[in-house]
């Protein structure tokens, strides 16, 4: 049983690494996600913003500029969040 749990954890870690390494993969935070999942997904999103200066969250690409301000593009305009 321990081996199966270990293998499942390895699969989840690989999936998280894949999501972390590609800021174009959408991270979806659902209204019914538990607190642990929300924190994990938020941390991945923030890490991607720091590393790549962009991260897709709930279907919207979010950016971080050189002054550390967070924004999205809407109708060709920067909307600061």
PDB file as gemmi writes it, atoms N, CA and C in Angstrom:
CRYST1    1.000    1.000    1.000  90.00  90.00  90.00 P 1                      
ATOM      1  N   UNK A   1       0.822  -1.205   0.000  1.00  0.00           N  
ATOM      2  CA  UNK A   1       0.000   0.000   0.000  1.00  0.00           C  
ATOM      3  C   UNK A   1       0.864   1.267   0.000  1.00  0.00           C  
ATOM      4  N   UNK A   2       1.954   1.237   0.752  1.00  0.00           N  
ATOM      5  CA  UNK A   2       2.856   2.378   0.812  1.00  0.00           C  
ATOM      6  C   UNK A   2       3.445   2.678  -0.566  1.00  0.00           C  
ATOM      7  N   UNK A   3       3.776   1.654  -1.320  1.00  0.00           N  
ATOM      8  CA  UNK A   3       4.342   1.832  -2.645  1.00  0.00           C  
ATOM      9  C   UNK A   3       3.355   2.508  -3.589  1.00  0.00           C  
ATOM     10  N   UNK A   4       2.098   2.129  -3.521  1.00  0.00           N  
ATOM     11  CA  UNK A   4       1.071   2.743  -4.367  1.00  0.00           C  
ATOM     12  C   UNK A   4       0.912   4.216  -4.019  1.00  0.00           C  
ATOM     13  N   UNK A   5       0.908   4.538  -2.737  1.00  0.00           N  
ATOM     14  CA  UNK A   5       0.783   5.935  -2.304  1.00  0.00           C  
ATOM     15  C   UNK A   5       1.992   6.744  -2.774  1.00  0.00           C  
ATOM     16  N   UNK A   6       3.185   6.153  -2.681  1.00  0.00           N  
ATOM     17  CA  UNK A   6       4.406   6.816  -3.136  1.00  0.00           C  
ATOM     18  C   UNK A   6       4.329   7.116  -4.634  1.00  0.00           C  
ATOM     19  N   UNK A   7       3.865   6.150  -5.411  1.00  0.00           N  
ATOM     20  CA  UNK A   7       3.742   6.345  -6.860  1.00  0.00           C  
ATOM     21  C   UNK A   7       2.724   7.426  -7.197  1.00  0.00           C  
ATOM     22  N   UNK A   8       1.630   7.463  -6.470  1.00  0.00           N  
ATOM     23  CA  UNK A   8       0.620   8.508  -6.692  1.00  0.00           C  
ATOM     24  C   UNK A   8       1.211   9.878  -6.388  1.00  0.00           C  
ATOM     25  N   UNK A   9       1.955   9.987  -5.286  1.00  0.00           N  
ATOM     26  CA  UNK A   9       2.592  11.261  -4.939  1.00  0.00           C  
ATOM     27  C   UNK A   9       3.590  11.696  -6.014  1.00  0.00           C  
ATOM     28  N   UNK A  10       4.339  10.741  -6.575  1.00  0.00           N  
ATOM     29  CA  UNK A  10       5.283  11.068  -7.648  1.00  0.00           C  
ATOM     30  C   UNK A  10       4.555  11.615  -8.870  1.00  0.00           C  
ATOM     31  N   UNK A  11       3.412  11.042  -9.202  1.00  0.00           N  
ATOM     32  CA  UNK A  11       2.623  11.514 -10.343  1.00  0.00           C  
ATOM     33  C   UNK A  11       2.155  12.942 -10.103  1.00  0.00           C  
ATOM     34  N   UNK A  12       1.652  13.220  -8.892  1.00  0.00           N  
ATOM     35  CA  UNK A  12       1.202  14.575  -8.578  1.00  0.00           C  
ATOM     36  C   UNK A  12       2.352  15.570  -8.622  1.00  0.00           C  
ATOM     37  N   UNK A  13       3.515  15.184  -8.135  1.00  0.00           N  
ATOM     38  CA  UNK A  13       4.669  16.078  -8.172  1.00  0.00           C  
ATOM     39  C   UNK A  13       5.103  16.380  -9.601  1.00  0.00           C  
ATOM     40  N   UNK A  14       5.098  15.377 -10.450  1.00  0.00           N  
ATOM     41  CA  UNK A  14       5.445  15.598 -11.863  1.00  0.00           C  
ATOM     42  C   UNK A  14       4.444  16.535 -12.530  1.00  0.00           C  
ATOM     43  N   UNK A  15       3.166  16.358 -12.222  1.00  0.00           N  
ATOM     44  CA  UNK A  15       2.122  17.220 -12.802  1.00  0.00           C  
ATOM     45  C   UNK A  15       2.304  18.654 -12.330  1.00  0.00           C  
ATOM     46  N   UNK A  16       2.588  18.844 -11.046  1.00  0.00           N  
ATOM     47  CA  UNK A  16       2.815  20.193 -10.534  1.00  0.00           C  
ATOM     48  C   UNK A  16       4.051  20.826 -11.168  1.00  0.00           C  
ATOM     49  N   UNK A  17       5.103  20.048 -11.368  1.00  0.00           N  
ATOM     50  CA  UNK A  17       6.318  20.564 -12.012  1.00  0.00           C  
ATOM     51  C   UNK A  17       6.015  20.997 -13.445  1.00  0.00           C  
ATOM     52  N   UNK A  18       5.213  20.202 -14.145  1.00  0.00           N  
ATOM     53  CA  UNK A  18       4.818  20.545 -15.516  1.00  0.00           C  
ATOM     54  C   UNK A  18       4.030  21.857 -15.534  1.00  0.00           C  
ATOM     55  N   UNK A  19       3.090  21.999 -14.602  1.00  0.00           N  
ATOM     56  CA  UNK A  19       2.281  23.222 -14.524  1.00  0.00           C  
ATOM     57  C   UNK A  19       3.167  24.410 -14.154  1.00  0.00           C  
ATOM     58  N   UNK A  20       4.069  24.218 -13.198  1.00  0.00           N  
ATOM     59  CA  UNK A  20       4.955  25.303 -12.783  1.00  0.00           C  
ATOM     60  C   UNK A  20       5.852  25.773 -13.917  1.00  0.00           C  
ATOM     61  N   UNK A  21       6.331  24.857 -14.732  1.00  0.00           N  
ATOM     62  CA  UNK A  21       7.316  25.208 -15.754  1.00  0.00           C  
ATOM     63  C   UNK A  21       6.709  25.806 -17.019  1.00  0.00           C  
ATOM     64  N   UNK A  22       5.388  25.870 -17.109  1.00  0.00           N  
ATOM     65  CA  UNK A  22       4.738  26.443 -18.289  1.00  0.00           C  
ATOM     66  C   UNK A  22       3.654  27.440 -17.859  1.00  0.00           C  
ATOM     67  N   UNK A  23       3.937  28.741 -17.935  1.00  0.00           N  
ATOM     68  CA  UNK A  23       2.965  29.738 -17.475  1.00  0.00           C  
ATOM     69  C   UNK A  23       1.714  29.823 -18.346  1.00  0.00           C  
ATOM     70  N   UNK A  24       1.719  29.159 -19.508  1.00  0.00           N  
ATOM     71  CA  UNK A  24       0.549  29.185 -20.386  1.00  0.00           C  
ATOM     72  C   UNK A  24      -0.487  28.115 -20.036  1.00  0.00           C  
ATOM     73  N   UNK A  25      -0.121  27.180 -19.159  1.00  0.00           N  
ATOM     74  CA  UNK A  25      -1.087  26.183 -18.696  1.00  0.00           C  
ATOM     75  C   UNK A  25      -1.993  26.852 -17.673  1.00  0.00           C  
ATOM     76  N   UNK A  26      -3.292  26.734 -17.884  1.00  0.00           N  
ATOM     77  CA  UNK A  26      -4.258  27.371 -17.002  1.00  0.00           C  
ATOM     78  C   UNK A  26      -4.296  26.691 -15.637  1.00  0.00           C  
ATOM     79  N   UNK A  27      -4.284  27.516 -14.593  1.00  0.00           N  
ATOM     80  CA  UNK A  27      -4.546  27.042 -13.236  1.00  0.00           C  
ATOM     81  C   UNK A  27      -5.967  27.480 -12.914  1.00  0.00           C  
ATOM     82  N   UNK A  28      -6.818  26.511 -12.621  1.00  0.00           N  
ATOM     83  CA  UNK A  28      -8.209  26.821 -12.329  1.00  0.00           C  
ATOM     84  C   UNK A  28      -8.459  26.656 -10.843  1.00  0.00           C  
ATOM     85  N   UNK A  29      -8.842  27.746 -10.185  1.00  0.00           N  
ATOM     86  CA  UNK A  29      -9.226  27.698  -8.784  1.00  0.00           C  
ATOM     87  C   UNK A  29     -10.748  27.748  -8.752  1.00  0.00           C  
ATOM     88  N   UNK A  30     -11.335  26.641  -8.323  1.00  0.00           N  
ATOM     89  CA  UNK A  30     -12.792  26.522  -8.299  1.00  0.00           C  
ATOM     90  C   UNK A  30     -13.342  27.008  -6.966  1.00  0.00           C  
ATOM     91  N   UNK A  31     -14.582  27.418  -6.997  1.00  0.00           N  
ATOM     92  CA  UNK A  31     -15.246  27.906  -5.794  1.00  0.00           C  
ATOM     93  C   UNK A  31     -15.312  26.825  -4.718  1.00  0.00           C  
ATOM     94  N   UNK A  32     -15.337  25.564  -5.135  1.00  0.00           N  
ATOM     95  CA  UNK A  32     -15.452  24.470  -4.171  1.00  0.00           C  
ATOM     96  C   UNK A  32     -14.119  23.794  -3.863  1.00  0.00           C  
ATOM     97  N   UNK A  33     -12.993  24.369  -4.313  1.00  0.00           N  
ATOM     98  CA  UNK A  33     -11.678  23.838  -3.943  1.00  0.00           C  
ATOM     99  C   UNK A  33     -11.482  23.977  -2.440  1.00  0.00           C  
ATOM    100  N   UNK A  34     -10.827  22.999  -1.853  1.00  0.00           N  
ATOM    101  CA  UNK A  34     -10.546  23.120  -0.418  1.00  0.00           C  
ATOM    102  C   UNK A  34      -9.356  24.065  -0.211  1.00  0.00           C  
ATOM    103  N   UNK A  35      -9.164  24.465   1.031  1.00  0.00           N  
ATOM    104  CA  UNK A  35      -8.149  25.465   1.347  1.00  0.00           C  
ATOM    105  C   UNK A  35      -6.749  25.015   0.924  1.00  0.00           C  
ATOM    106  N   UNK A  36      -6.428  23.751   1.121  1.00  0.00           N  
ATOM    107  CA  UNK A  36      -5.114  23.231   0.758  1.00  0.00           C  
ATOM    108  C   UNK A  36      -4.864  23.363  -0.749  1.00  0.00           C  
ATOM    109  N   UNK A  37      -5.854  23.034  -1.568  1.00  0.00           N  
ATOM    110  CA  UNK A  37      -5.711  23.161  -3.023  1.00  0.00           C  
ATOM    111  C   UNK A  37      -5.599  24.615  -3.452  1.00  0.00           C  
ATOM    112  N   UNK A  38      -6.369  25.480  -2.827  1.00  0.00           N  
ATOM    113  CA  UNK A  38      -6.301  26.909  -3.158  1.00  0.00           C  
ATOM    114  C   UNK A  38      -4.910  27.451  -2.860  1.00  0.00           C  
ATOM    115  N   UNK A  39      -4.378  27.105  -1.709  1.00  0.00           N  
ATOM    116  CA  UNK A  39      -3.037  27.577  -1.340  1.00  0.00           C  
ATOM    117  C   UNK A  39      -1.990  27.026  -2.305  1.00  0.00           C  
ATOM    118  N   UNK A  40      -2.070  25.739  -2.628  1.00  0.00           N  
ATOM    119  CA  UNK A  40      -1.110  25.116  -3.544  1.00  0.00           C  
ATOM    120  C   UNK A  40      -1.162  25.773  -4.916  1.00  0.00           C  
ATOM    121  N   UNK A  41      -2.361  25.962  -5.452  1.00  0.00           N  
ATOM    122  CA  UNK A  41      -2.519  26.575  -6.777  1.00  0.00           C  
ATOM    123  C   UNK A  41      -2.072  28.030  -6.761  1.00  0.00           C  
ATOM    124  N   UNK A  42      -2.393  28.759  -5.700  1.00  0.00           N  
ATOM    125  CA  UNK A  42      -1.975  30.161  -5.588  1.00  0.00           C  
ATOM    126  C   UNK A  42      -0.459  30.283  -5.532  1.00  0.00           C  
ATOM    127  N   UNK A  43       0.181  29.375  -4.810  1.00  0.00           N  
ATOM    128  CA  UNK A  43       1.640  29.397  -4.718  1.00  0.00           C  
ATOM    129  C   UNK A  43       2.293  29.122  -6.069  1.00  0.00           C  
ATOM    130  N   UNK A  44       1.747  28.182  -6.821  1.00  0.00           N  
ATOM    131  CA  UNK A  44       2.268  27.906  -8.162  1.00  0.00           C  
ATOM    132  C   UNK A  44       2.090  29.137  -9.047  1.00  0.00           C  
ATOM    133  N   UNK A  45       0.920  29.762  -8.971  1.00  0.00           N  
ATOM    134  CA  UNK A  45       0.643  30.971  -9.767  1.00  0.00           C  
ATOM    135  C   UNK A  45       1.641  32.080  -9.426  1.00  0.00           C  
ATOM    136  N   UNK A  46       1.852  32.342  -8.143  1.00  0.00           N  
ATOM    137  CA  UNK A  46       2.794  33.395  -7.724  1.00  0.00           C  
ATOM    138  C   UNK A  46       4.225  33.067  -8.141  1.00  0.00           C  
ATOM    139  N   UNK A  47       4.595  31.798  -8.048  1.00  0.00           N  
ATOM    140  CA  UNK A  47       5.947  31.401  -8.454  1.00  0.00           C  
ATOM    141  C   UNK A  47       6.146  31.621  -9.951  1.00  0.00           C  
ATOM    142  N   UNK A  48       5.121  31.299 -10.750  1.00  0.00           N  
ATOM    143  CA  UNK A  48       5.239  31.517 -12.196  1.00  0.00           C  
ATOM    144  C   UNK A  48       5.318  33.008 -12.507  1.00  0.00           C  
ATOM    145  N   UNK A  49       4.556  33.836 -11.799  1.00  0.00           N  
ATOM    146  CA  UNK A  49       4.655  35.285 -12.010  1.00  0.00           C  
ATOM    147  C   UNK A  49       6.074  35.774 -11.719  1.00  0.00           C  
ATOM    148  N   UNK A  50       6.657  35.269 -10.658  1.00  0.00           N  
ATOM    149  CA  UNK A  50       8.020  35.681 -10.305  1.00  0.00           C  
ATOM    150  C   UNK A  50       9.031  35.219 -11.338  1.00  0.00           C  
ATOM    151  N   UNK A  51       8.898  33.992 -11.804  1.00  0.00           N  
ATOM    152  CA  UNK A  51       9.882  33.435 -12.728  1.00  0.00           C  
ATOM    153  C   UNK A  51       9.684  33.911 -14.167  1.00  0.00           C  
ATOM    154  N   UNK A  52       8.436  33.889 -14.653  1.00  0.00           N  
ATOM    155  CA  UNK A  52       8.166  34.154 -16.072  1.00  0.00           C  
ATOM    156  C   UNK A  52       7.536  35.525 -16.340  1.00  0.00           C  
ATOM    157  N   UNK A  53       7.113  36.211 -15.278  1.00  0.00           N  
ATOM    158  CA  UNK A  53       6.420  37.501 -15.394  1.00  0.00           C  
ATOM    159  C   UNK A  53       5.029  37.354 -16.012  1.00  0.00           C  
ATOM    160  N   UNK A  54       4.508  36.116 -16.053  1.00  0.00           N  
ATOM    161  CA  UNK A  54       3.153  35.877 -16.526  1.00  0.00           C  
ATOM    162  C   UNK A  54       2.689  34.522 -16.020  1.00  0.00           C  
ATOM    163  N   UNK A  55       1.363  34.390 -15.898  1.00  0.00           N  
ATOM    164  CA  UNK A  55       0.777  33.127 -15.457  1.00  0.00           C  
ATOM    165  C   UNK A  55      -0.705  33.145 -15.789  1.00  0.00           C  
ATOM    166  N   UNK A  56      -1.194  32.037 -16.322  1.00  0.00           N  
ATOM    167  CA  UNK A  56      -2.609  31.941 -16.674  1.00  0.00           C  
ATOM    168  C   UNK A  56      -3.382  31.393 -15.479  1.00  0.00           C  
ATOM    169  N   UNK A  57      -4.366  32.165 -15.012  1.00  0.00           N  
ATOM    170  CA  UNK A  57      -5.173  31.804 -13.854  1.00  0.00           C  
ATOM    171  C   UNK A  57      -6.645  31.962 -14.199  1.00  0.00           C  
ATOM    172  N   UNK A  58      -7.409  30.883 -14.024  1.00  0.00           N  
ATOM    173  CA  UNK A  58      -8.844  30.889 -14.320  1.00  0.00           C  
ATOM    174  C   UNK A  58      -9.139  31.446 -15.722  1.00  0.00           C  
ATOM    175  N   UNK A  59      -8.308  31.067 -16.670  1.00  0.00           N  
ATOM    176  CA  UNK A  59      -8.544  31.420 -18.064  1.00  0.00           C  
ATOM    177  C   UNK A  59      -8.032  32.785 -18.482  1.00  0.00           C  
ATOM    178  N   UNK A  60      -7.457  33.555 -17.562  1.00  0.00           N  
ATOM    179  CA  UNK A  60      -6.936  34.888 -17.899  1.00  0.00           C  
ATOM    180  C   UNK A  60      -5.426  34.920 -17.684  1.00  0.00           C  
ATOM    181  N   UNK A  61      -4.720  35.483 -18.643  1.00  0.00           N  
ATOM    182  CA  UNK A  61      -3.278  35.644 -18.498  1.00  0.00           C  
ATOM    183  C   UNK A  61      -3.029  36.864 -17.620  1.00  0.00           C  
ATOM    184  N   UNK A  62      -2.283  36.659 -16.546  1.00  0.00           N  
ATOM    185  CA  UNK A  62      -1.934  37.715 -15.601  1.00  0.00           C  
ATOM    186  C   UNK A  62      -0.442  37.980 -15.758  1.00  0.00           C  
ATOM    187  N   UNK A  63      -0.051  39.255 -15.711  1.00  0.00           N  
ATOM    188  CA  UNK A  63       1.341  39.652 -15.929  1.00  0.00           C  
ATOM    189  C   UNK A  63       1.886  40.404 -14.722  1.00  0.00           C  
ATOM    190  N   UNK A  64       3.218  40.446 -14.631  1.00  0.00           N  
ATOM    191  CA  UNK A  64       3.913  41.209 -13.605  1.00  0.00           C  
ATOM    192  C   UNK A  64       4.960  42.058 -14.296  1.00  0.00           C  
ATOM    193  N   UNK A  65       4.918  43.377 -14.075  1.00  0.00           N  
ATOM    194  CA  UNK A  65       5.876  44.246 -14.754  1.00  0.00           C  
ATOM    195  C   UNK A  65       7.160  44.401 -13.930  1.00  0.00           C  
ATOM    196  N   UNK A  66       8.096  45.188 -14.455  1.00  0.00           N  
ATOM    197  CA  UNK A  66       9.391  45.365 -13.798  1.00  0.00           C  
ATOM    198  C   UNK A  66       9.283  46.067 -12.452  1.00  0.00           C  
ATOM    199  N   UNK A  67       8.172  46.754 -12.231  1.00  0.00           N  
ATOM    200  CA  UNK A  67       7.951  47.439 -10.955  1.00  0.00           C  
ATOM    201  C   UNK A  67       7.142  46.572  -9.991  1.00  0.00           C  
ATOM    202  N   UNK A  68       6.987  45.277 -10.336  1.00  0.00           N  
ATOM    203  CA  UNK A  68       6.286  44.302  -9.501  1.00  0.00           C  
ATOM    204  C   UNK A  68       4.767  44.521  -9.443  1.00  0.00           C  
ATOM    205  N   UNK A  69       4.234  45.301 -10.376  1.00  0.00           N  
ATOM    206  CA  UNK A  69       2.786  45.518 -10.421  1.00  0.00           C  
ATOM    207  C   UNK A  69       2.132  44.399 -11.221  1.00  0.00           C  
ATOM    208  N   UNK A  70       0.957  43.967 -10.779  1.00  0.00           N  
ATOM    209  CA  UNK A  70       0.222  42.874 -11.403  1.00  0.00           C  
ATOM    210  C   UNK A  70      -0.868  43.472 -12.295  1.00  0.00           C  
ATOM    211  N   UNK A  71      -0.982  42.934 -13.514  1.00  0.00           N  
ATOM    212  CA  UNK A  71      -1.992  43.450 -14.433  1.00  0.00           C  
ATOM    213  C   UNK A  71      -2.435  42.373 -15.411  1.00  0.00           C  
ATOM    214  N   UNK A  72      -3.526  42.665 -16.110  1.00  0.00           N  
ATOM    215  CA  UNK A  72      -3.979  41.831 -17.227  1.00  0.00           C  
ATOM    216  C   UNK A  72      -4.242  42.752 -18.408  1.00  0.00           C  
ATOM    217  N   UNK A  73      -4.313  42.179 -19.581  1.00  0.00           N  
ATOM    218  CA  UNK A  73      -4.595  42.948 -20.792  1.00  0.00           C  
ATOM    219  C   UNK A  73      -6.075  42.767 -21.134  1.00  0.00           C  
ATOM    220  N   UNK A  74      -6.768  43.878 -21.326  1.00  0.00           N  
ATOM    221  CA  UNK A  74      -8.171  43.840 -21.710  1.00  0.00           C  
ATOM    222  C   UNK A  74      -8.392  44.911 -22.774  1.00  0.00           C  
ATOM    223  N   UNK A  75      -8.873  44.508 -23.947  1.00  0.00           N  
ATOM    224  CA  UNK A  75      -9.058  45.440 -25.073  1.00  0.00           C  
ATOM    225  C   UNK A  75      -7.787  46.231 -25.348  1.00  0.00           C  
ATOM    226  N   UNK A  76      -6.658  45.549 -25.378  1.00  0.00           N  
ATOM    227  CA  UNK A  76      -5.339  46.114 -25.665  1.00  0.00           C  
ATOM    228  C   UNK A  76      -4.880  47.137 -24.630  1.00  0.00           C  
ATOM    229  N   UNK A  77      -5.465  47.132 -23.452  1.00  0.00           N  
ATOM    230  CA  UNK A  77      -5.051  48.036 -22.368  1.00  0.00           C  
ATOM    231  C   UNK A  77      -4.636  47.243 -21.156  1.00  0.00           C  
ATOM    232  N   UNK A  78      -3.648  47.782 -20.423  1.00  0.00           N  
ATOM    233  CA  UNK A  78      -3.238  47.179 -19.165  1.00  0.00           C  
ATOM    234  C   UNK A  78      -4.260  47.554 -18.088  1.00  0.00           C  
ATOM    235  N   UNK A  79      -4.776  46.558 -17.416  1.00  0.00           N  
ATOM    236  CA  UNK A  79      -5.675  46.775 -16.288  1.00  0.00           C  
ATOM    237  C   UNK A  79      -4.919  46.275 -15.046  1.00  0.00           C  
ATOM    238  N   UNK A  80      -4.535  47.198 -14.171  1.00  0.00           N  
ATOM    239  CA  UNK A  80      -3.783  46.807 -12.981  1.00  0.00           C  
ATOM    240  C   UNK A  80      -4.727  46.249 -11.940  1.00  0.00           C  
ATOM    241  N   UNK A  81      -4.275  45.192 -11.304  1.00  0.00           N  
ATOM    242  CA  UNK A  81      -5.110  44.490 -10.318  1.00  0.00           C  
ATOM    243  C   UNK A  81      -4.674  44.826  -8.907  1.00  0.00           C  
TER     244      UNK A  81                                                      
END                                                                             
